[in-house]
Amino acid sequence: MSYSIQKYPLKPALPKITRHDQLPPDAIEIGRLLDTTERDKLYVLVKRHQQLSILTAYENLKTHQYYCDQFDFPLKVLSWFPKALEEFRKPPAAGGLHAGAMTSADEDVDGEMLCVLAATQGYYLVNRSRQSPLLAGASYMPTEISLSYHFLYDLGFLDLWKKLGDKYERGEL
């Protein structure tokens, strides 16, 4: 997680979803995938009008406490992220970022400023227009969700994301 200076106006927070299996009436589940590498964390993609909430639901194995974290993005992130990730991964000789680059430029995606950051074992998808739900309070921290290489590529989350992005582009979501 990265703390940064707030450069853009913040969007209001979407109402919090506290359980992935009890969605509010305005929320529609459009996809899900279980990440078996990290405490069986379930990722649920939820459409809320023109917004996408990514829910991560898991249980602490020691305390048996249930957690449901929420990360909000514009719905257009479904088609934007796979392309942005592809550009981020390009080598400099193929028109990609300079060698050693850790972050892409911020891009306006339906009025929200998004970027891709390198992580130790994958990537962060960052929304600089929304306050992190994990740090509500005086300090600004953008919403960012960590996605491991294994989850994206081996377990198929990027494939699911691309299918949903194609549906979004065709106006089917």
N, C-alpha and C positions, 0 to 999 in steps of 0.2 A: 504494500500500500504506500502511496506517495502523498505527502502533504504538499500543497502548492499554493500559490497566490491566486486568489479569485480574479480571473480576467473577464469573465462574462456574467451577465445577469443570470440569477438562478431561477429556474422554473419551480413552481410550487410542487411539493411532494404529492405523489399519488396516494390515495388511501392505502394503508398498510394491509396486506393480506397476511394473516397470522398462521393459516394452515393451507397447505397445497391441496388438500382434499376437501376444502370448504370454501370455494371461490364465491365472491359476491356476484349478484345477478348480472352486472355489466362486464364480467370477465369470462373469457372463453379460452379453454386450454387448446393450444394448437400443436403442441408437441411435447415430448418428454424423453429423457434418456438417463439411465442410471450410470453413475461413475463408480465403478467397483474398486477403483484404486485408492479412493479416499473416503473411508468410513461409510461406504455405500451411500454417497450423496446423490440425491435425485434432483435433476434439473428439469423444471417445468416451465415451458414458454407459454405465456398468457397474454392474449390480445385484450386490450382495454381501450376501445374506440381506436384512436390512432397512436396508441402507445403500446409498448411491449414491456411487460414485467417478466423478468427471469427470476424464478423462485428456486432457491436451493434448500432442499429439505433433508434433514438428517437427524439421527439420534445419537446423543453422547453415550457411548457404550458403557462408561463407568457409572454415570448418574441416571441414565435412561431418560434424560431430559430431551424433549423434542425442540428442534430449531427450524425456523423457516425464514431465511433471509430473502430480501427483495431488492432487485437491481432494475431501475427503470431507464428506458431508452425510447426514442421515437420508433414507431413500427417500421419505418423505412430502413432501420438498422439491419433488418433481415436481408435486404438486397445489398446494402452498403458494406457490411462487415466482410463477407467472403472476398469481395474485390479489394477492399483496403488491406486485408491480410495478405492477399496475393502480391499486391504492390510492395508491401512492407518486406516481404521475403525475397524479393528480386535482388540479385547481386548488383552492385554499382555498375558493372559493365553492361548490364541489361536495362539500365535506366532506373535502378532502384536507389534507395537512400545511400548516402556515403558510408564507407566502411566504418563499423563501430557505432552506427546510429542506434539509439535506444528507443526512439519515439518517432512516430510519423507526425506530420503537421496536423494541427487541429483542422477539422473540416465541419462546415455547417451542414447538418443532416436534418432537414425539416425544422430548422430553428434551434437545434441543440448542437453544441460543439463537441465532436467526438474525435478520438484518436486511438491508435494502437501503440502499446508499449511492450518492449521486450521484458520478459520475466525469466527467472532462472531456468524453469522447466517448461516454458510456454509463453503465453501472452496475456496482457491485460487489455480488456476493452474498457475504455474510459469515457465517461460522459462528464465533461467539465461544466455542463449547465445544470447539473443536479448535485445536491449535497449528498454525501455518502450516508446511507441509512445506518451504517455501523459507527458513525461518529456524529451524532446529532448534538449540536451545542455551539459553543462560541467559535471553535476553530473550523475553518473551511477545509474539507477534503472532498474531492470529486468522487462520484460514484464510479467504482471500477470493479470489474469481475475478472477473476483469474481463471484462465482456461489452459490446462496442460496440453502439451503436444500429444500425449497418449490419449487423452479424452477427445481432443479434436480429431486426430487422424486415425488412431487405431480403433477407438470405440465408436467412431462415426458421428460425433456431434457436428462436425463441419458439414458432413453430407446432409444431415437432417436440416441444418441451418440453410444450406444452399437450396434444398427442395422448398422450404418455406419462403425463401427469397424469390424463387421462381414464381411461386403462387402469388406472392405480393405483387410482383411485376405484372402478372396477368390480371390483377384485380380480383383475385379469388379469395382474398383474406379481408 
